[in-house]
Amino acid sequence: MVQAMIWKSDRLELIDQRYLPFEKNYFVCRTAQDAANGIREMVVRGAPAIGVTAAYGLVLALQASPTAGAFDAACELLAASRPTAVNLFDAIAYMKAGVGDVESGDAAARAEELAVAYHRDDLKKSHAMGEHGAGILEGRRSVLTHCNTGSLATAGWGTALGVIRQLHKEERLEMVYADETRPFLQGARLTVWECHEDQIPVKLVTDGMGGYLMTHGMVDCVIVGSDRISALGDVANKIGTFMLAMAARYHNIPFIVAAPTTTIDRNLLHGKDIPIEQREETEITHVRGQCITAPNTRVFNPAFDVTPSELVSAIVTEEGVFRYPYDFRTS
């Protein structure tokens, strides 16, 4: 299993996902600013991994300057790094509550213990999600997935890819069809690479092939992750997810979302209120630095779309499986 984040007491080493699958480089975070840059520039991505990175970023902030002002500034810096993934804000709130008095002599050590625990807890949640998700899928399965939701996007094992890994472990996985996931190609670059690393059978498909695969009986379920889930079950995920949910409903196959409870925003009722990040134009106009369209082309580049809860067959968390109608306000 790929280990995308390595904590070494005074620094955080991240596999730089911008270079995969061609180069396996590490991006070293020695400051909170480094961690924020890694999140913003998509060195690390995936809601759970972003949360873990932010937690370690706050440890680095306290190691550098154990003052209330510096800690608050680091919290604001990290919170501004990406707007959609709610795990980011969960991690910051967790660290703020746990550290307490940041100007006490042992604040940095306390923060490190908290961040390591948060990291380990995310891995534990991924394994539980995998078991719960595989448990609702009978027999052998061919799965369509979107974006990257594996060890690179979490503390390890994965959310949607964790369910897929569990199916593979149980020898019930026929094939994974991985969407390329434009514009940043997380499926083509990352999911396929992870599957190859773990000898999981995988075929790469374009983002527009979902309906074709379903019509021809090549897939019998769709499993995706999420960056934020509203209290009533609307799901923000990588752009293109909504189209897969509509196609799955038409073909009467399960559309399953796997995400830890830290991805659920219990204070936000509806998906329409989820902030959607707008990304750089060059992510669409260029691939690996090479322009693929006419010069000066105008671009619209939202990173996520929102799938209405009624199209979601099940939401799988570490706590179990939830079905429509969803209401996470008090659960």
ZIQUI-V791374 format. One record per pair of residues at least 12 apart in sequence whose ideal C-beta (glycine too) atoms are under 8 Angstrom apart, sorted by sequence separation. I is the first residue (numbers start at 1). J is the second residue. D is the distance in whole Angstrom. If there is no record, write none. Layout:
i = [I I]
j = [J J]
d = [D D]
This chain:
i = [14 15 61 98 99 149 150 164 192 210 225 285 312 2 4 13 14 58 61 79 98 148 149 178 224 13 14 39 78 178 224 285 310 312 13 14 38 39 99 145 150 176 284 309 12 13 27 58 95 98 145 188 309 11 12 27 57 58 75 178 187 224 281 284 309 11 35 281 283 11 35 95 145 176 6 10 58 75 94 95 224 237 281 35 36 57 75 143 280 12 35 222 235 279 12 18 34 95 222 278 279 14 18 29 54 94 143 176 178 180 278 279 17 18 32 35 176 177 178 180 182 277 278 17 31 32 34 137 141 175 176 177 178 179 180 181 222 276 277 16 17 29 54 91 130 133 173 174 175 176 177 178 179 180 221 276 277 17 29 32 71 126 130 173 175 177 179 229 276 14 15 31 32 126 133 134 276 14 30 31 126 127 129 133 137 143 161 168 179 229 274 276 29 50 71 123 126 141 145 179 222 224 226 32 50 122 123 126 130 134 140 141 142 143 145 147 168 177 221 222 224 225 226 274 31 122 123 126 129 130 133 134 139 140 141 142 143 144 145 146 148 161 165 168 207 210 214 220 221 222 223 224 225 226 231 51 54 58 68 122 123 129 140 142 143 145 147 210 214 219 220 221 222 223 224 225 229 231 272 50 67 68 120 127 130 131 137 142 144 146 165 221 223 228 229 230 231 236 271 51 55 66 67 119 126 130 134 158 164 177 211 214 215 227 229 231 234 235 271 50 51 54 55 58 62 66 210 214 226 228 231 232 234 271 47 50 54 134 148 152 210 230 231 232 234 236 271 5 14 39 47 48 51 52 55 147 148 211 214 230 4 47 51 55 62 147 150 211 228 230 234 236 12 36 40 47 50 54 58 66 146 150 177 230 32 36 39 40 66 145 148 149 152 177 35 39 148 151 175 230 5 12 33 36 37 147 150 230 4 12 32 36 62 63 32 62 145 148 228 5 5 12 7 11 39 59 62 10 257 5 59 186 255 10 58 59 264 257 59 255 256 259 261 58 181 255 256 257 258 259 260 261 182 255 256 257 258 259 260 261 55 56 164 181 254 256 257 258 55 163 254 256 269 144 146 179 245 249 266 52 55 56 160 239 241 242 245 248 266 55 160 161 239 241 242 264 160 179 238 239 240 242 246 248 52 144 159 238 239 241 245 51 52 158 159 237 245 236 237 144 236 242 52 144 236 237 51 235 236 153 234 235 234 48 234 235 144 149 234 142 143 146 149 233 48 142 143 144 145 147 227 232 235 48 142 143 144 145 146 147 141 142 143 144 145 230 233 141 143 235 233 137 229 233 133 147 146 147 233 146 233 163 232 233 146 147 232 233 146 163 232 233 160 162 183 231 232 160 231 232 146 160 231 159 184 229 144 159 183 159 183 46 182 185 9 45 46 49 52 49 48 49 46 47 48 49 45 46 48 7 45 46 7 149 48 7 5 137 136 183 137 136 133 133 130 129 129 129 20 126 17 125 125 15 125 122 87 122 45 86 42 85 86 84 85 84 4 2 3 4 2 4 1 2 5 4 84 3 163 2 1 1 21 17 20 21 20 21 91 17 21 90 17 20 87 87 86 87 86 47 85 86 136 46 47 86 47 136 47 133 132 132 136 132 135 129 129 132 133 129 132 84 128 84 128 2 83 84 125 126 84 125 83 124 2 82 2 1 51 47 48 48 47 48 47 84 84]
j = [26 27 73 110 111 161 162 176 204 222 237 297 324 15 17 26 27 71 74 92 111 161 162 191 237 27 28 53 92 192 238 299 324 326 28 29 53 54 114 160 165 191 299 324 28 29 43 74 111 114 161 204 325 28 29 44 74 75 92 195 204 241 298 301 326 29 53 299 301 30 54 114 164 195 26 30 78 95 114 115 244 257 301 56 57 78 96 164 301 34 57 244 257 301 35 41 57 118 245 301 302 38 42 53 78 118 167 200 202 204 302 303 42 43 57 60 201 202 203 205 207 302 303 43 57 58 60 163 167 201 202 203 204 205 206 207 248 302 303 43 44 56 81 118 157 160 200 201 202 203 204 205 206 207 248 303 304 45 57 60 99 154 158 201 203 205 207 257 304 43 44 60 61 155 162 163 305 44 60 61 156 157 159 163 167 173 191 198 209 259 304 306 60 81 102 154 157 172 176 210 253 255 257 64 82 154 155 158 162 166 172 173 174 175 177 179 200 209 253 254 256 257 258 306 64 155 156 159 162 163 166 167 172 173 174 175 176 177 178 179 181 194 198 201 240 243 247 253 254 255 256 257 258 259 264 85 88 92 102 156 157 163 174 176 177 179 181 244 248 253 254 255 256 257 258 259 263 265 306 85 102 103 155 162 165 166 172 177 179 181 200 256 258 263 264 265 266 271 306 87 91 102 103 155 162 166 170 194 200 213 247 250 251 263 265 267 270 271 307 87 88 91 92 95 99 103 247 251 263 265 268 269 271 308 85 88 92 172 186 190 248 268 269 270 272 274 309 44 53 78 86 87 90 91 94 186 187 250 253 269 44 87 91 95 102 187 190 251 268 270 274 276 53 77 81 88 91 95 99 107 187 191 218 271 74 78 81 82 108 187 190 191 194 219 78 82 191 194 218 273 49 56 77 80 81 191 194 274 49 57 77 81 107 108 78 108 191 194 274 52 53 60 56 60 88 108 111 60 307 56 111 238 307 63 111 112 317 312 115 311 312 315 317 115 238 312 313 314 315 316 317 318 240 313 314 315 316 317 318 319 114 115 223 240 313 315 316 317 115 223 314 316 329 205 207 240 307 311 328 115 118 119 223 302 304 305 308 311 329 119 224 225 303 305 306 328 225 244 303 304 305 307 311 313 118 210 225 304 305 307 311 118 119 225 226 304 312 304 305 213 305 311 122 214 306 307 122 306 307 225 306 307 307 122 308 309 219 224 309 218 219 222 225 309 125 219 220 221 222 224 304 309 312 126 220 221 222 223 224 225 220 221 222 223 224 309 312 221 223 315 315 221 315 322 223 237 237 238 324 238 325 256 325 326 240 241 326 327 241 258 327 328 256 258 279 327 328 257 328 329 244 258 329 258 283 328 244 259 283 260 284 148 284 287 112 148 149 152 155 153 153 154 152 153 154 155 152 153 155 115 153 154 116 258 159 119 119 254 254 301 256 256 256 258 258 258 259 260 152 260 152 260 261 152 262 260 227 262 186 227 184 227 228 227 228 228 151 150 151 152 151 153 151 152 155 156 236 156 316 156 156 157 189 186 189 190 190 192 262 189 193 262 190 193 260 262 262 263 263 225 263 264 314 225 226 265 227 316 228 316 316 317 321 318 321 316 317 320 321 318 321 274 318 275 319 194 275 276 317 318 277 318 277 318 197 277 198 198 262 259 260 262 262 263 263 303 304]
d = [7 8 8 7 5 5 7 6 5 8 6 6 6 7 8 5 5 7 4 6 8 7 8 4 5 7 8 6 6 5 8 6 6 8 6 7 6 7 7 5 8 8 5 6 7 8 5 6 6 4 7 6 7 6 4 8 7 7 5 7 7 6 8 5 5 6 5 4 6 5 7 6 7 6 8 7 7 8 7 7 7 7 6 6 7 5 6 6 7 8 3 5 5 5 7 7 8 8 7 6 8 6 6 7 5 6 7 6 6 6 6 5 7 6 4 7 6 8 7 7 6 7 7 6 8 7 7 8 6 5 4 5 5 6 5 7 5 5 4 5 7 7 8 6 6 8 7 7 7 7 8 7 7 6 8 7 7 6 7 5 8 5 8 7 6 5 5 7 5 6 8 6 4 7 7 6 8 5 6 7 6 6 6 3 7 7 7 8 8 6 8 8 7 8 4 7 4 6 6 7 7 8 5 8 6 6 4 6 4 4 5 6 4 7 7 7 5 8 6 7 8 7 8 6 6 4 5 7 5 5 7 5 7 7 6 5 5 5 6 5 7 7 7 8 5 7 6 6 4 5 5 6 6 4 7 7 5 7 5 8 6 7 5 8 7 7 5 5 7 7 8 8 7 8 8 6 5 7 7 5 7 6 7 7 6 6 8 7 7 6 7 6 6 6 5 6 5 6 4 3 5 6 6 5 5 4 6 8 7 6 5 8 7 7 7 7 6 7 8 6 6 4 8 5 7 6 5 4 5 5 6 5 3 7 4 5 6 7 4 5 8 5 5 6 8 5 8 7 7 7 7 5 6 7 7 5 6 8 6 6 7 4 4 6 6 6 8 8 8 6 7 7 7 5 5 8 8 8 8 5 7 7 7 5 4 5 4 6 6 7 4 8 6 6 7 6 5 6 8 7 7 4 7 7 8 7 4 6 6 7 6 4 5 5 6 4 7 7 5 6 7 7 6 8 7 7 5 8 8 8 5 7 8 7 6 5 8 6 5 6 8 7 5 7 6 6 6 7 8 8 6 6 7 5 5 5 4 6 6 6 7 5 6 7 4 8 7 8 4 5 7 6 8 8 8 7 5 5 5 8 5 8 4 6 8 4 8 8 6 7 5 8 6 6 7 5 5 8 7 6 7 5 7 8 6 6 4 6 5 6 4 7 5 8 8 6 7 5 7 6 7 8 6 8 5 7 7 7 8 7 5 5 7 5 6 7 4 7 5 6 6 8 4 3 8 5 8 7 7 7 6 6 6 8 6 6 5 5 5 7 6 8 7 8 6 8 6 6 5 8 6 6 7 8 7 7 7 4 7 6 7 7 8 3 6 8 6 8 6 5 6 7 8 7 8 7 8 8 5 8 6 5 5 4 6 7 7 5 5 7 4 7 8 7 7 8 7 7 6 5 7 6 7 7 4 7 8 2 6 7 7 6 7 7 7 7 7 7 8 7 8 8 6 5 8 5 8 7 8 8 6 4 8 7 8 7 8 8 7 7 7 4 4 5 7 6 6 7 7 5 4 8 5 6 7 8 6 7 7 8 6 7 6 8 6 7 6 7 8 8 4 4 6 6 7 5 7 6 6 7 8 8 6 7 7 5 4 8 7 4 5 8 6 8 8 5 6 6 8 5 5 7 4 6 8 6 5 6 8 8 5 4 5 7 6 6 8 7 6 7 6 7 8 8 5 7 5]
